[in-house]
Structures are given as structure tokens and as C-alpha cells.
Amino acid sequence: MATMTPTEILQALEKRGKNQREAADAIGLDYVKFNKVVRQVRKFTAEEDRAFRAWLKKTPEAREEERSFDHQAGIAVRDDVYYDVPAFDIDAAAGAGTWVEEAEPEHFLKFRREWLRDLSTNLSQLVVLRVRGDSMWETLHDGDHVLVDMAQINPRREGLYTIRIDDVLQVKRISMHPVQRTITIKSDNPNYPTYADVDPKSVSLLGRVIWIGRRV
């Protein structure tokens, strides 16, 4: 029997209200390796595939018992209500390779699934980045966190995007000319340059920013 495809894996997780981190922990597989399967960088081994299929067959009663504990609030938090989104430091994620596949998450941030589904159609494509620098001041501050939907990479929708230029990851404001189909890469801080009429093929758009969080 062939191992499960990335599409089948993602559909199975979404159907059961689970995420990649939970699945990786459940079958004893490193999260980065599990994510590489989803990204088609590697395939499940036969043993990993069997373990994943067995985990999927758990009864609803067994899944209901899988809970995390919110120590600050002192209450049990149902796993099917909240979703753990992997969080990365944008500097640590930069460099050669595909950042989410190669970088290890700093931690995971818990969001309500219902709230996330209002923002994204594929929760497995969400990541959180900690932003560095002041090029996007005052929209973004150094140390802010942004929620990025990696499924949204069409520059025709103006907004903040995570982009890769050479080996550097940045968050910039991207807009597309409606006729020429070139893009403008803008830093909200006027002390930084704006680049107009850029060929979109020369820039890697990695995802659209859909939420911003910061300390006050």
C-alpha cells in the first residue's frame, strides 16, 4: 500500500481538527521531518505511515481525552478548540533552504480555531514570525509577531507579505500594477527605499500577513 500523500495527510488533519505538531508528537516523529512530508520534500517511511494511520483511527472518545493544560488560567483547554501555530524568528529562519522546512520553531502560539478559520482556509499553512528591524515602522515594530498565511501568495491582493530576496526574509508592503503586472515593494518607514516596477518572478512571496501582535 502506498504511503499517504501530502494532500491526504492535510485533509485528514483538518477533518479531525488536528495540526501537524500534534500528529508529529503522537507518532514520535520530529516536527520538521513531518512538515517536510507535507511539503513534499520527503515521504513517510512505511513505519511512519502505519503509525500515522493508526493514530487517525483513534476513537472520538480517545481524542476527546487529549487535552493540554493552561497553567496560567488553571483550566483544561480542549485541543479541538485551539490550534498551535509554529512560531519562528525571522532572522533565524533566513538563509539557504526553504525556511519553514529547515528552521526549527521557537515555540507554538495557541489560537482559537474558529477565529483562525475566519482568516484562512488552510490552518496548516499558517506560521507566526517575530519581526526584526524598523523598516516597516510604524506599521510593524521591532519584536512584533505577525501571523502569515503561506497559502496567500498572489500579489494582486495588496498587503503585507513575507518575501525572500536572496537569502534574506523580510516583511514588506506589496502592490501590483493593474495593467503592467509589475509589483511595488514598499517599506512603510520613509527612511528606507521603495522599489517600483519589479518583475514579480524575481521575488519569492512566501505568504500574506493576516494578523499583527505586539507588546504594549
Backbone as ProteinMPNN parsed JSONL, in Angstrom:
{"seq_chain_A": "MATMTPTEILQALEKRGKNQREAADAIGLDYVKFNKVVRQVRKFTAEEDRAFRAWLKKTPEAREEERSFDHQAGIAVRDDVYYDVPAFDIDAAAGAGTWVEEAEPEHFLKFRREWLRDLSTNLSQLVVLRVRGDSMWETLHDGDHVLVDMAQINPRREGLYTIRIDDVLQVKRISMHPVQRTITIKSDNPNYPTYADVDPKSVSLLGRVIWIGRRV", "coords_chain_A": {"N_chain_A": [[0.837, -1.193, 0.0], [0.548, 2.188, -0.864], [2.17, 5.018, 0.618], [0.59, 7.703, 2.46], [-0.427, 10.639, 0.718], [0.702, 14.118, 0.668], [-1.58, 15.789, 0.388], [-3.654, 14.089, 1.248], [-2.852, 13.722, 3.886], [-3.067, 16.335, 4.978], [-5.807, 16.806, 4.605], [-6.868, 14.826, 6.245], [-5.979, 15.661, 8.763], [-7.252, 18.149, 8.986], [-9.943, 17.352, 8.953], [-10.157, 16.061, 11.372], [-9.618, 18.05, 13.105], [-6.993, 18.523, 13.934], [-3.458, 19.381, 14.206], [-0.226, 19.666, 12.546], [1.839, 19.552, 14.416], [0.704, 18.179, 16.596], [0.177, 15.718, 15.391], [2.777, 14.886, 14.688], [3.977, 14.653, 17.239], [2.357, 12.644, 18.273], [3.006, 10.362, 16.791], [5.613, 10.099, 17.279], [7.489, 11.467, 15.734], [9.883, 13.812, 14.55], [8.981, 17.241, 14.384], [9.879, 18.89, 12.233], [10.622, 16.999, 10.316], [8.151, 15.822, 9.853], [6.798, 18.02, 8.753], [8.235, 18.305, 6.411], [7.317, 16.156, 4.97], [4.711, 16.952, 4.404], [5.336, 19.103, 2.83], [6.342, 17.889, 0.644], [9.019, 17.317, 0.496], [10.154, 15.109, 1.539], [9.13, 11.634, 1.926], [6.741, 9.766, 3.876], [8.107, 7.084, 5.736], [7.465, 3.55, 5.581], [6.917, 2.645, 8.151], [6.36, 5.06, 9.511], [4.09, 5.851, 8.121], [2.282, 3.806, 8.802], [2.083, 4.288, 11.545], [0.954, 6.829, 11.556], [-1.521, 6.382, 10.28], [-2.662, 4.646, 12.13], [-2.909, 6.323, 14.31], [-4.815, 8.097, 13.327], [-7.037, 6.519, 13.424], [-7.956, 6.504, 15.971], [-10.462, 6.446, 18.464], [-13.321, 8.715, 18.753], [-13.812, 9.151, 21.454], [-11.317, 8.683, 22.608], [-9.817, 10.718, 21.419], [-11.066, 12.888, 22.554], [-10.084, 12.869, 25.084], [-7.577, 13.868, 24.811], [-5.961, 16.476, 25.897], [-4.654, 19.74, 26.532], [-3.057, 21.734, 29.076], [-3.778, 24.79, 30.487], [-1.739, 26.537, 32.316], [-1.627, 29.095, 33.324], [-4.254, 30.067, 33.375], [-5.319, 28.013, 34.779], [-7.043, 26.012, 33.96], [-8.404, 23.283, 32.066], [-7.783, 23.039, 28.585], [-9.453, 22.443, 25.668], [-8.197, 20.546, 22.98], [-9.432, 20.556, 20.518], [-10.519, 23.01, 20.272], [-8.562, 24.917, 20.199], [-5.694, 25.863, 18.231], [-2.359, 25.086, 17.537], [0.022, 27.178, 16.336], [3.059, 27.19, 14.605], [5.885, 29.123, 15.599], [8.403, 31.337, 14.463], [11.613, 32.944, 14.515], [12.292, 35.624, 12.457], [14.879, 36.252, 11.598], [16.339, 33.971, 12.298], [15.12, 32.166, 10.661], [15.907, 32.882, 8.165], [18.166, 32.45, 5.337], [19.798, 29.796, 3.484], [17.828, 27.305, 1.759], [14.409, 26.209, 2.298], [12.538, 28.094, 4.392], [10.522, 27.373, 6.421], [10.652, 24.644, 6.28], [13.263, 23.998, 6.988], [13.953, 25.411, 9.308], [13.75, 25.272, 12.877], [10.9, 25.559, 14.916], [10.6, 28.256, 17.269], [8.74, 28.198, 19.289], [5.275, 27.47, 19.964], [2.237, 29.127, 19.222], [-0.955, 29.501, 20.588], [-4.086, 29.612, 19.094], [-7.585, 30.345, 18.749], [-9.441, 28.018, 16.947], [-11.835, 28.599, 15.561], [-11.657, 31.358, 15.209], [-9.347, 31.531, 13.627], [-10.207, 30.269, 11.299], [-11.812, 32.151, 10.172], [-9.979, 33.716, 8.976], [-8.331, 32.178, 7.369], [-8.287, 29.477, 5.001], [-6.853, 27.191, 5.234], [-5.46, 25.895, 7.822], [-3.067, 24.601, 8.324], [-1.208, 25.925, 6.844], [-0.402, 28.143, 8.174], [1.872, 30.282, 9.869], [3.772, 31.855, 12.482], [5.737, 34.758, 12.651], [8.476, 36.386, 14.199], [9.244, 39.692, 13.968], [12.047, 41.619, 12.861], [13.955, 44.675, 13.113], [13.395, 48.067, 11.76], [12.255, 48.78, 9.372], [9.622, 48.738, 8.596], [8.311, 50.468, 10.225], [5.714, 52.777, 11.021], [4.011, 50.695, 11.058], [4.863, 48.081, 11.69], [6.686, 47.068, 14.524], [9.969, 46.56, 15.899], [10.371, 43.314, 17.027], [7.695, 42.665, 16.98], [5.015, 40.297, 16.404], [3.86, 38.485, 13.612], [1.152, 36.948, 11.96], [1.233, 34.705, 9.405], [-0.138, 33.698, 6.354], [0.677, 31.181, 4.375], [-0.564, 30.22, 2.173], [-1.545, 32.302, 0.781], [-0.323, 33.926, -1.737], [-0.621, 35.567, -3.871], [0.137, 38.466, -5.472], [-1.689, 40.267, -6.436], [-3.524, 40.959, -4.596], [-3.286, 43.546, -2.57], [-1.104, 44.179, 0.193], [0.605, 43.31, 3.294], [3.409, 41.278, 2.976], [5.418, 38.37, 3.515], [8.56, 38.106, 2.176], [11.194, 36.714, 0.168], [14.374, 37.745, -0.59], [17.215, 37.034, -2.2], [18.97, 35.461, 0.32], [17.559, 36.484, 2.388], [14.892, 37.103, 4.588], [12.041, 39.154, 4.627], [9.488, 41.45, 5.707], [7.283, 43.178, 3.763], [5.391, 45.825, 2.162], [3.331, 45.028, -0.449], [2.242, 45.722, -3.719], [0.433, 45.455, -6.802], [0.746, 46.545, -10.155], [-2.108, 47.266, -12.039], [-2.215, 46.982, -14.817], [0.375, 46.721, -16.045], [1.326, 44.64, -14.541], [3.537, 44.56, -12.924], [5.247, 44.716, -9.739], [5.25, 46.674, -6.719], [7.512, 47.172, -4.142], [7.389, 48.12, -0.945], [8.684, 49.886, 1.832], [7.319, 50.839, 4.86], [8.516, 52.676, 6.519], [9.764, 55.805, 5.856], [12.475, 56.268, 5.631], [13.607, 54.217, 4.35], [14.16, 52.664, 1.136], [11.793, 52.533, -1.624], [10.806, 50.197, -4.032], [9.888, 50.177, -7.302], [8.025, 48.865, -10.15], [8.897, 46.17, -10.286], [9.794, 42.977, -11.463], [7.626, 40.397, -10.848], [8.478, 37.75, -10.893], [11.029, 37.786, -9.977], [11.031, 37.867, -7.287], [10.399, 36.087, -4.318], [7.406, 35.399, -2.98], [6.27, 34.522, 0.129], [4.088, 34.409, 1.736], [1.079, 35.96, 3.033], [0.598, 38.545, 5.404], [-1.71, 38.289, 7.969], [-2.422, 39.011, 10.478], [-1.378, 40.975, 13.275], [0.621, 41.144, 16.169], [1.63, 42.631, 19.242], [3.681, 43.72, 22.024], [2.532, 45.869, 24.682]], "CA_chain_A": [[0.0, 0.0, 0.0], [1.327, 3.418, -0.967], [2.059, 5.912, 1.772], [-0.36, 8.79, 2.26], [0.089, 11.82, 0.038], [0.56, 15.343, 1.464], [-2.973, 16.242, 0.362], [-4.426, 13.194, 2.113], [-2.462, 13.997, 5.267], [-3.652, 17.608, 5.389], [-7.257, 16.64, 4.68], [-7.167, 14.02, 7.426], [-5.765, 16.5, 9.945], [-8.305, 19.161, 9.033], [-11.194, 16.672, 9.281], [-10.147, 15.699, 12.786], [-9.316, 19.216, 13.926], [-5.648, 18.364, 14.482], [-2.425, 20.062, 13.443], [0.966, 18.866, 12.266], [2.599, 19.359, 15.651], [0.044, 17.121, 17.357], [0.382, 14.457, 14.688], [4.187, 14.505, 14.813], [4.186, 14.197, 18.622], [1.616, 11.411, 18.506], [3.66, 9.213, 16.147], [7.027, 10.097, 17.666], [8.307, 11.962, 14.623], [10.295, 15.204, 14.675], [8.052, 18.122, 13.672], [10.464, 19.348, 10.971], [10.531, 15.893, 9.373], [6.736, 15.689, 9.474], [6.481, 19.145, 7.876], [8.852, 18.043, 5.109], [6.423, 15.246, 4.253], [3.608, 17.778, 3.909], [5.888, 19.98, 1.796], [6.805, 17.031, -0.44], [10.482, 17.254, 0.487], [10.42, 13.695, 1.818], [7.922, 10.838, 2.069], [6.651, 8.887, 5.032], [8.558, 5.703, 5.643], [6.343, 2.632, 5.787], [6.617, 2.628, 9.582], [5.726, 6.326, 9.844], [2.758, 5.831, 7.535], [1.449, 2.935, 9.628], [1.842, 4.962, 12.822], [0.028, 7.943, 11.327], [-2.844, 5.814, 10.008], [-3.179, 4.11, 13.389], [-3.317, 7.48, 15.134], [-6.05, 8.64, 12.768], [-8.151, 5.614, 13.721], [-8.357, 6.606, 17.368], [-11.893, 6.717, 18.627], [-13.624, 10.082, 19.204], [-13.679, 9.222, 22.912], [-9.894, 8.794, 22.919], [-9.361, 12.053, 21.031], [-11.623, 13.858, 23.479], [-9.271, 12.881, 26.288], [-6.311, 14.537, 24.524], [-6.132, 17.862, 26.305], [-3.498, 20.449, 27.075], [-3.422, 22.424, 30.31], [-3.401, 26.194, 30.548], [-1.304, 26.729, 33.691], [-1.892, 30.456, 33.758], [-5.668, 30.183, 33.702], [-5.639, 26.954, 35.715], [-8.154, 25.224, 33.456], [-8.089, 22.431, 30.923], [-8.145, 23.649, 27.314], [-9.697, 21.39, 24.689], [-7.34, 20.65, 21.81], [-10.194, 20.797, 19.306], [-10.934, 24.416, 20.275], [-7.383, 25.733, 19.937], [-4.761, 25.359, 17.227], [-0.988, 25.524, 17.794], [0.697, 27.669, 15.134], [4.501, 27.273, 14.848], [6.429, 30.49, 15.597], [9.804, 31.397, 14.079], [12.282, 34.237, 14.454], [12.511, 35.873, 11.032], [16.314, 36.187, 11.325], [16.777, 32.58, 12.392], [14.534, 31.424, 9.546], [16.544, 33.296, 6.915], [19.293, 31.634, 4.927], [19.546, 28.87, 2.381], [16.779, 26.341, 2.001], [13.069, 26.73, 2.487], [12.629, 28.46, 5.808], [9.697, 26.615, 7.35], [11.073, 23.249, 6.25], [14.578, 23.808, 7.576], [14.094, 26.046, 10.619], [13.021, 24.684, 13.992], [10.093, 26.594, 15.578], [10.986, 28.691, 18.616], [7.665, 27.749, 20.16], [3.979, 27.444, 19.28], [1.242, 30.027, 19.789], [-2.268, 28.88, 20.548], [-5.174, 30.47, 18.624], [-8.871, 29.671, 18.619], [-9.657, 27.524, 15.585], [-12.95, 29.314, 14.935], [-11.139, 32.67, 14.805], [-8.409, 31.329, 12.523], [-10.922, 29.885, 10.075], [-12.319, 33.378, 9.56], [-8.859, 34.359, 8.295], [-7.617, 31.279, 6.459], [-8.981, 28.247, 4.644], [-5.961, 26.057, 5.459], [-4.732, 26.229, 9.042], [-1.721, 24.023, 8.302], [-0.326, 26.837, 6.119], [-0.175, 29.326, 8.998], [3.048, 30.374, 10.728], [3.992, 33.141, 13.136], [7.111, 35.249, 12.553], [8.867, 37.534, 15.019], [9.848, 40.634, 13.031], [13.24, 42.341, 13.315], [14.273, 45.904, 12.396], [12.436, 49.168, 11.786], [11.956, 49.203, 8.003], [8.173, 48.844, 8.413], [7.776, 51.388, 11.233], [5.17, 52.425, 12.313], [3.098, 49.565, 10.929], [5.447, 46.992, 12.459], [7.775, 47.436, 15.418], [10.947, 45.505, 16.151], [9.881, 42.375, 18.031], [6.288, 42.31, 16.747], [4.713, 38.997, 15.813], [2.884, 38.531, 12.522], [0.602, 35.677, 11.528], [1.402, 34.657, 7.953], [-0.82, 32.62, 5.64], [1.537, 30.831, 3.251], [-1.388, 29.887, 1.016], [-1.873, 33.55, 0.087], [0.91, 34.426, -2.347], [-0.963, 36.288, -5.097], [0.374, 39.887, -5.193], [-2.785, 41.121, -6.899], [-4.18, 41.444, -3.384], [-2.313, 44.398, -1.889], [-0.994, 43.955, 1.627], [1.925, 42.977, 3.825], [3.816, 39.926, 2.62], [6.766, 37.897, 3.794], [9.223, 37.852, 0.899], [12.609, 36.335, 0.212], [15.274, 38.327, -1.58], [18.443, 36.282, -1.947], [18.782, 34.597, 1.484], [17.024, 37.323, 3.457], [13.441, 37.189, 4.723], [11.582, 40.474, 5.019], [8.064, 41.75, 5.567], [7.159, 44.422, 3.009], [4.082, 46.1, 1.578], [3.38, 44.657, -1.858], [1.086, 46.057, -4.547], [0.665, 45.115, -8.211], [0.19, 47.457, -11.154], [-3.221, 46.523, -12.64], [-2.042, 46.796, -16.252], [1.717, 46.224, -16.356], [1.54, 43.427, -13.741], [4.746, 44.649, -12.118], [4.91, 44.947, -8.341], [5.987, 47.667, -5.94], [7.932, 46.693, -2.824], [7.446, 49.353, -0.177], [8.937, 49.927, 3.266], [6.485, 51.903, 5.402], [9.423, 53.68, 7.071], [10.242, 56.607, 4.715], [13.94, 56.269, 5.575], [14.029, 53.064, 3.549], [13.734, 52.859, -0.26], [10.685, 51.815, -2.238], [11.209, 49.692, -5.34], [8.727, 50.095, -8.187], [8.152, 48.163, -11.43], [9.705, 44.966, -10.086], [9.271, 41.76, -12.07], [7.216, 39.508, -9.749], [9.208, 36.487, -10.952], [12.331, 37.953, -9.334], [10.826, 37.92, -5.84], [9.649, 34.955, -3.767], [6.403, 35.714, -1.974], [6.131, 33.334, 0.962], [2.816, 34.403, 2.447], [0.494, 37.261, 3.356], [0.376, 38.819, 6.829], [-3.138, 38.403, 8.218], [-2.627, 39.447, 11.869], [-0.194, 41.553, 13.921], [0.565, 41.179, 17.629], [2.801, 43.274, 19.864], [3.611, 44.088, 23.44], [2.175, 47.248, 24.957]], "C_chain_A": [[0.878, 1.251, 0.0], [1.139, 4.27, 0.284], [1.136, 7.075, 1.431], [0.315, 9.976, 1.595], [-0.042, 13.038, 0.945], [-0.878, 15.857, 1.515], [-3.836, 15.397, 1.283], [-4.117, 13.45, 3.583], [-3.131, 15.272, 5.773], [-5.168, 17.501, 5.521], [-7.654, 15.851, 5.917], [-7.012, 14.833, 8.705], [-6.881, 17.518, 10.092], [-9.63, 18.538, 9.455], [-11.282, 16.378, 10.761], [-9.823, 16.867, 13.703], [-7.964, 19.139, 14.599], [-4.64, 19.124, 13.634], [-1.186, 19.175, 13.305], [1.777, 18.576, 13.518], [2.01, 18.207, 16.467], [0.279, 15.763, 16.715], [1.815, 13.963, 14.846], [4.486, 13.964, 16.208], [3.555, 12.837, 18.842], [2.323, 10.189, 17.927], [5.163, 9.18, 16.421], [7.97, 10.554, 16.582], [8.653, 13.426, 14.862], [9.391, 16.089, 13.819], [8.596, 18.541, 12.308], [10.376, 18.253, 9.919], [9.09, 15.692, 8.914], [6.352, 16.782, 8.485], [7.069, 18.949, 6.49], [8.018, 17.066, 4.288], [5.288, 16.043, 3.623], [4.071, 18.654, 2.757], [6.478, 19.206, 0.617], [8.324, 17.051, -0.595], [10.942, 15.823, 0.762], [9.083, 12.965, 1.883], [7.934, 10.11, 3.402], [7.387, 7.591, 4.745], [7.337, 4.816, 5.879], [5.926, 2.609, 7.254], [5.903, 3.913, 10.013], [4.297, 6.377, 9.329], [1.811, 4.973, 8.363], [1.095, 3.615, 10.944], [0.83, 6.096, 12.662], [-1.384, 7.426, 11.081], [-3.478, 5.279, 11.288], [-3.665, 5.236, 14.301], [-4.633, 8.061, 14.641], [-7.266, 7.8, 13.148], [-8.575, 5.649, 15.185], [-9.835, 6.971, 17.456], [-12.119, 8.165, 19.036], [-13.464, 10.235, 20.708], [-12.213, 9.386, 23.315], [-9.377, 10.179, 22.574], [-9.873, 13.108, 22.003], [-10.779, 13.978, 24.746], [-7.94, 13.588, 26.086], [-6.488, 16.022, 24.796], [-4.777, 18.441, 26.689], [-3.972, 21.188, 28.303], [-2.883, 23.835, 30.294], [-3.047, 26.513, 31.994], [-1.63, 28.125, 34.203], [-3.347, 30.616, 34.172], [-6.101, 29.116, 34.7], [-6.799, 26.092, 35.273], [-7.669, 24.353, 32.31], [-8.586, 23.103, 29.656], [-8.304, 22.544, 26.279], [-8.855, 21.618, 23.446], [-8.133, 20.958, 20.542], [-10.725, 22.225, 19.225], [-9.782, 25.312, 19.846], [-6.447, 25.04, 18.945], [-3.382, 25.946, 17.5], [-0.31, 25.901, 16.489], [2.19, 27.787, 15.425], [5.01, 28.7, 14.687], [7.93, 30.447, 15.355], [10.317, 32.818, 14.26], [12.661, 34.473, 13.001], [13.994, 35.842, 10.675], [16.815, 34.75, 11.333], [16.267, 31.763, 11.215], [15.166, 31.784, 8.215], [17.718, 32.376, 6.589], [18.907, 30.691, 3.809], [18.46, 27.884, 2.758], [15.425, 27.005, 2.129], [12.828, 26.9, 3.969], [11.788, 27.617, 6.738], [10.117, 25.153, 7.387], [12.359, 23.03, 7.047], [14.689, 24.347, 8.995], [13.248, 25.326, 11.661], [12.198, 25.78, 14.655], [10.659, 26.953, 16.941], [10.01, 28.141, 19.642], [6.386, 27.687, 19.316], [3.03, 28.397, 20.002], [-0.145, 29.439, 19.563], [-3.322, 29.91, 20.147], [-6.468, 29.662, 18.608], [-9.096, 29.269, 17.157], [-10.746, 28.321, 14.866], [-12.495, 30.673, 14.425], [-10.209, 32.532, 13.609], [-9.137, 31.026, 11.221], [-11.611, 31.073, 9.419], [-11.249, 34.075, 8.734], [-8.238, 33.494, 7.216], [-8.434, 30.025, 6.197], [-8.139, 27.01, 4.901], [-5.07, 26.358, 6.656], [-3.309, 25.685, 9.045], [-0.722, 24.918, 7.581], [-0.018, 28.106, 6.91], [1.115, 29.194, 9.804], [3.072, 31.76, 11.367], [5.464, 33.498, 13.0], [7.325, 36.398, 13.53], [9.713, 38.46, 14.15], [11.04, 41.33, 13.674], [13.406, 43.626, 12.496], [13.147, 46.92, 12.418], [12.022, 49.615, 10.384], [10.46, 49.368, 7.76], [7.515, 49.699, 9.497], [6.884, 52.428, 10.547], [4.202, 51.264, 12.232], [3.562, 48.389, 11.771], [6.593, 47.528, 13.297], [8.738, 46.26, 15.553], [10.434, 44.606, 17.277], [8.421, 42.005, 17.89], [6.172, 40.888, 16.201], [3.657, 39.17, 14.725], [2.447, 37.105, 12.205], [0.569, 35.677, 10.008], [0.67, 33.446, 7.389], [-0.025, 32.311, 4.384], [0.75, 30.387, 2.027], [-1.745, 31.12, 0.198], [-0.591, 34.175, -0.474], [0.629, 35.144, -3.664], [-0.848, 37.785, -4.847], [-0.727, 40.813, -5.695], [-3.603, 41.645, -5.717], [-3.157, 42.238, -2.577], [-2.305, 44.107, -0.394], [0.438, 43.738, 2.05], [2.223, 41.518, 3.517], [5.199, 39.631, 3.185], [7.395, 37.532, 2.464], [10.655, 37.408, 1.147], [13.326, 37.02, -0.942], [16.664, 37.801, -1.281], [18.18, 35.348, -0.757], [18.161, 35.349, 2.655], [15.502, 37.309, 3.422], [13.066, 38.576, 5.224], [10.063, 40.516, 4.948], [7.965, 43.121, 4.914], [5.715, 44.602, 2.539], [4.185, 45.898, 0.066], [2.09, 45.094, -2.56], [1.442, 45.764, -6.0], [0.009, 46.143, -9.121], [-0.901, 46.708, -11.926], [-3.055, 46.232, -14.127], [-0.698, 46.144, -16.569], [2.052, 44.931, -15.624], [2.904, 43.397, -13.058], [4.333, 44.945, -10.679], [5.779, 46.053, -7.751], [6.264, 47.079, -4.568], [8.211, 47.921, -1.966], [7.784, 49.076, 1.282], [8.127, 51.087, 3.834], [7.311, 53.005, 6.064], [10.015, 54.479, 5.908], [11.752, 56.678, 4.602], [14.492, 55.1, 4.758], [13.47, 53.205, 2.136], [12.493, 52.05, -0.617], [11.106, 51.408, -3.639], [9.957, 49.477, -6.183], [9.069, 49.307, -9.448], [9.07, 46.946, -11.344], [9.013, 43.78, -10.76], [8.887, 40.788, -10.946], [7.947, 38.167, -9.749], [10.561, 36.566, -10.229], [12.243, 37.939, -7.811], [10.007, 36.709, -5.41], [8.698, 35.455, -2.691], [6.101, 34.447, -1.188], [4.809, 33.291, 1.722], [2.379, 35.802, 2.82], [0.271, 37.377, 4.85], [-1.113, 39.049, 7.05], [-3.459, 38.852, 9.649], [-1.312, 39.96, 12.428], [-0.405, 41.551, 15.433], [1.809, 41.824, 18.179], [2.571, 43.509, 21.343], [3.197, 45.547, 23.586], [2.704, 47.636, 26.324]], "O_chain_A": [[1.832, 1.353, 0.772], [0.086, 4.242, 0.921], [0.926, 7.392, 0.26], [1.475, 10.283, 1.868], [-0.817, 13.005, 1.9], [-1.341, 16.308, 2.562], [-4.664, 15.933, 2.02], [-5.011, 13.401, 4.428], [-3.696, 15.289, 6.866], [-5.747, 18.053, 6.457], [-8.652, 16.163, 6.566], [-7.82, 14.71, 9.625], [-7.397, 17.729, 11.19], [-10.367, 19.136, 10.238], [-12.364, 16.439, 11.346], [-9.758, 16.71, 14.923], [-7.796, 19.634, 15.713], [-4.92, 19.473, 12.487], [-1.115, 18.085, 13.873], [2.337, 17.489, 13.667], [2.747, 17.358, 16.969], [0.546, 14.778, 17.404], [2.051, 12.783, 15.103], [5.161, 12.945, 16.353], [4.13, 11.977, 19.509], [2.252, 9.102, 18.501], [5.891, 8.352, 15.873], [9.111, 10.097, 16.503], [7.812, 14.197, 15.324], [9.07, 15.747, 12.68], [7.853, 18.548, 11.326], [10.087, 18.535, 8.756], [8.834, 15.427, 7.739], [5.666, 16.518, 7.497], [6.477, 19.376, 5.498], [8.007, 17.133, 3.059], [4.943, 15.838, 2.459], [3.313, 18.923, 1.824], [7.046, 19.801, -0.3], [8.848, 16.828, -1.687], [11.987, 15.388, 0.276], [8.026, 13.596, 1.895], [8.991, 9.867, 3.984], [7.303, 7.056, 3.639], [6.295, 5.293, 6.328], [4.736, 2.56, 7.569], [4.951, 3.862, 10.792], [3.4, 6.879, 10.007], [0.667, 5.361, 8.602], [-0.042, 3.535, 11.407], [-0.035, 6.299, 13.514], [-2.345, 7.977, 11.619], [-4.679, 5.436, 11.508], [-4.691, 5.117, 14.97], [-5.473, 8.471, 15.442], [-8.389, 8.304, 13.191], [-9.461, 4.897, 15.591], [-10.368, 7.706, 16.625], [-11.224, 8.792, 19.602], [-13.043, 11.284, 21.197], [-11.897, 10.131, 24.243], [-8.596, 10.76, 23.328], [-9.197, 14.107, 22.251], [-10.749, 15.023, 25.397], [-7.241, 13.884, 27.055], [-7.1, 16.736, 24.003], [-3.874, 17.721, 27.116], [-5.176, 21.262, 28.55], [-1.686, 24.056, 30.112], [-3.937, 26.736, 32.816], [-1.882, 28.307, 35.394], [-3.642, 31.228, 35.198], [-7.111, 29.271, 35.386], [-7.478, 25.495, 36.109], [-6.66, 24.645, 31.668], [-9.676, 23.674, 29.639], [-7.365, 21.784, 26.044], [-8.797, 22.728, 22.916], [-7.599, 21.545, 19.6], [-11.317, 22.609, 18.217], [-9.994, 26.343, 19.208], [-6.414, 23.814, 18.838], [-3.242, 27.157, 17.675], [-0.09, 25.046, 15.63], [2.563, 28.429, 16.407], [4.619, 29.404, 13.756], [8.646, 29.64, 15.95], [9.554, 33.78, 14.171], [13.285, 33.615, 12.376], [14.344, 35.446, 9.564], [17.615, 34.356, 10.484], [16.896, 30.785, 10.813], [14.982, 31.067, 7.232], [18.199, 31.628, 7.44], [17.811, 30.783, 3.255], [18.201, 27.654, 3.939], [15.316, 28.23, 2.073], [12.908, 25.932, 4.725], [12.294, 27.174, 7.77], [9.959, 24.49, 8.412], [12.524, 22.0, 7.701], [15.438, 23.801, 9.805], [12.162, 24.831, 11.359], [12.741, 26.847, 14.94], [11.134, 26.09, 17.678], [10.4, 27.681, 20.715], [6.432, 27.838, 18.095], [3.019, 28.468, 21.231], [-0.459, 28.945, 18.479], [-3.441, 30.958, 20.782], [-6.444, 28.439, 18.469], [-8.956, 30.089, 16.25], [-10.592, 28.675, 13.697], [-12.893, 31.099, 13.341], [-10.276, 33.332, 12.676], [-8.722, 31.483, 10.155], [-11.958, 31.014, 8.24], [-11.558, 34.922, 7.895], [-7.677, 34.013, 6.25], [-9.181, 29.565, 7.061], [-8.643, 25.891, 4.801], [-4.034, 27.008, 6.512], [-2.434, 26.251, 9.701], [0.486, 24.703, 7.689], [0.567, 29.045, 6.369], [1.413, 28.131, 10.35], [2.472, 32.707, 10.86], [6.337, 32.654, 13.205], [6.47, 37.272, 13.674], [10.769, 38.064, 13.655], [11.045, 41.598, 14.876], [13.04, 43.663, 11.321], [12.089, 46.688, 13.005], [11.491, 50.714, 10.222], [10.062, 50.06, 6.823], [6.297, 49.657, 9.666], [7.307, 52.94, 9.511], [3.621, 50.88, 13.248], [2.768, 47.77, 12.479], [7.381, 48.349, 12.829], [8.36, 45.107, 15.344], [10.102, 45.091, 18.359], [7.941, 41.122, 18.6], [7.113, 40.353, 15.615], [2.686, 39.908, 14.897], [3.258, 36.18, 12.184], [-0.05, 36.545, 9.394], [0.828, 32.324, 7.869], [-0.045, 33.089, 3.429], [1.327, 30.195, 0.957], [-2.193, 31.006, -0.943], [0.132, 34.869, 0.24], [1.532, 35.313, -4.483], [-1.645, 38.338, -4.089], [-0.705, 42.012, -5.415], [-4.291, 42.659, -5.834], [-2.261, 41.656, -1.967], [-3.341, 43.827, 0.208], [1.371, 43.952, 1.276], [1.4, 40.636, 3.764], [6.038, 40.522, 3.315], [6.836, 36.741, 1.705], [11.244, 37.689, 2.191], [12.941, 36.894, -2.104], [17.229, 38.089, -0.226], [17.263, 34.529, -0.815], [18.235, 34.89, 3.795], [14.894, 37.48, 2.365], [13.698, 39.108, 6.136], [9.434, 39.735, 4.234], [8.49, 44.106, 5.434], [4.927, 43.656, 2.523], [5.013, 46.515, -0.604], [0.99, 44.863, -2.058], [2.611, 45.818, -6.383], [-1.127, 46.56, -8.895], [-0.644, 45.613, -12.424], [-3.698, 45.319, -14.647], [-0.641, 45.138, -17.275], [2.958, 44.204, -16.033], [3.375, 42.333, -12.657], [3.206, 45.373, -10.426], [6.884, 46.324, -8.221], [5.365, 46.554, -3.912], [9.153, 48.669, -2.226], [7.243, 48.154, 1.893], [8.236, 52.21, 3.341], [6.857, 54.144, 6.16], [10.697, 53.908, 5.057], [12.267, 57.108, 3.57], [15.694, 55.013, 4.51], [12.411, 53.806, 1.954], [12.19, 51.03, 0.002], [11.707, 52.206, -4.359], [9.078, 48.695, -5.822], [10.239, 49.106, -9.775], [9.91, 46.722, -12.215], [7.8, 43.606, -10.641], [9.753, 40.395, -10.164], [8.028, 37.512, -8.71], [11.161, 35.539, -9.911], [13.264, 37.992, -7.126], [9.031, 36.35, -6.069], [9.128, 35.884, -1.62], [5.723, 33.425, -1.76], [4.448, 32.259, 2.287], [3.196, 36.719, 2.913], [-0.188, 36.433, 5.494], [-1.716, 39.901, 6.397], [-4.624, 39.05, 9.994], [-0.248, 39.439, 12.094], [-1.477, 41.912, 15.918], [2.91, 41.611, 17.672], [1.444, 43.499, 21.839], [3.48, 46.367, 22.712], [2.513, 48.771, 26.761]]}, "name": "protein", "num_of_chains": 1, "seq": "MATMTPTEILQALEKRGKNQREAADAIGLDYVKFNKVVRQVRKFTAEEDRAFRAWLKKTPEAREEERSFDHQAGIAVRDDVYYDVPAFDIDAAAGAGTWVEEAEPEHFLKFRREWLRDLSTNLSQLVVLRVRGDSMWETLHDGDHVLVDMAQINPRREGLYTIRIDDVLQVKRISMHPVQRTITIKSDNPNYPTYADVDPKSVSLLGRVIWIGRRV"}
